[in-house]
Amino acid sequence: MNPTLQFLIFIVGFFVILGLFIRLIQIAEKRLGGKVPARRYGLIMGVIIAGMVTGLAMMFQALTLSLLEPGFLLLVVSTLAFILWSHVLPAPPPTLQAQRDESGTVES
């Protein structure tokens, strides 16, 4: 296959996948933004970060090479999850929610 054609197929595929991921982030933010309790939000973020650290540890350990590929996959999935989840905002504290319900805006 022509190298130029391979390059074009790669670039088009890359931007299609990137666009789909951006759309997934938009959908997640629209459905979950401001609705996830702060405690659950923090717990999920902690699990995602633990996945990143575990993936790194699996990749850089010196005991066996068999953990390299699963470690890399865990790191990639955790990184993508972190990017997605960091665009979702947690629900405001109940006091701010009550103020917002009364006036329609948040008072400082």
N, C-alpha and C positions, 0 to 999 in steps of 0.2 A: 504494500500500500504506500502511496505517496506520503512522504513525511509532512508536507504542508497540509494535506487532507487530515492526517492524524492529529496534527496540531489544532486545526480548526474544530475537529470533533471533540477533542479534549476541552478546548476553551468553551465551546457551546455547552457541553455537558456540565462543566464546572459551574457556569453561570446559571444553568437551569437548577442544579442541586442547591446552589446558594440562594437562589430566589425562592425555592420551595422551603428551605429552612427559615428564611426571613418571614415567609407567610405563616409558617408554623408558630413562630414567635409572636406574630401579630394575633393569631387566633388564641393562643394561650393567654396573652395579656388581656385580650378582650373578655374571655370567659372567666379568668381567675383573678384579674387585677382588682385589688381592693376587697376581695372576698375571702381570702385565706387568712385564718387567725395568725397573729404574729408568732405564737408559740409553735404552731405546726409549720409555719414558713421557716422558722429557725431550725427546727428539727430536720426538715427536708434539705435545707442548705447544708447542715452538718453532715448528713448522710452523703450528699454529693461530694463535699470536700474530703470526707473519709475515703470515698471511692478514688478520688484523685491521688491522695497520699498512698493508698494501698497499691494502686496501679504503678506509681513511681517506685515503691519499695519492691514490687514484684519484678520490675524491669531491671533495677540496679542491684539486686541481691547477687551474691557470688556463688551460691550453692549449686544451682542447676539452670540450664538454658531453657528448660521446658516451661518456665514461668514468664519468659520474655514476651511471647505473643499474647497470652491472656492478659498480662499486665498492660501491654500497649493498648489492647482493645478496651480494657477497663478505663484506662486513662483517657482515651478518645471519647468514649461514651460519657464519662463523668464530666469532661470538659464541655462537650456539647450541651449536656444537661445543665451545667453551671451557667452557660451563656443564655440558655432559654429561661431558666428559673430566675436569673438576675434581672430579667425584664418584667417579671411579675411582681407587683407591689403587694405587700401584706395589707390586711384590713387595718384601718386606723383604730387606735384605742377606743374603748367604749365612750369615754368622755368627749372625745372629738366627734364621734359618731352622733352623740346626742346633740351637740352644738350644731352639727351639720344638718341634722334633721329639723331643728327649730328654725334656723335662719337661712339654710340653703348654702351658706358659706362658712368657712372655718374662721373662728375668731382667734387672734393671738393673745 
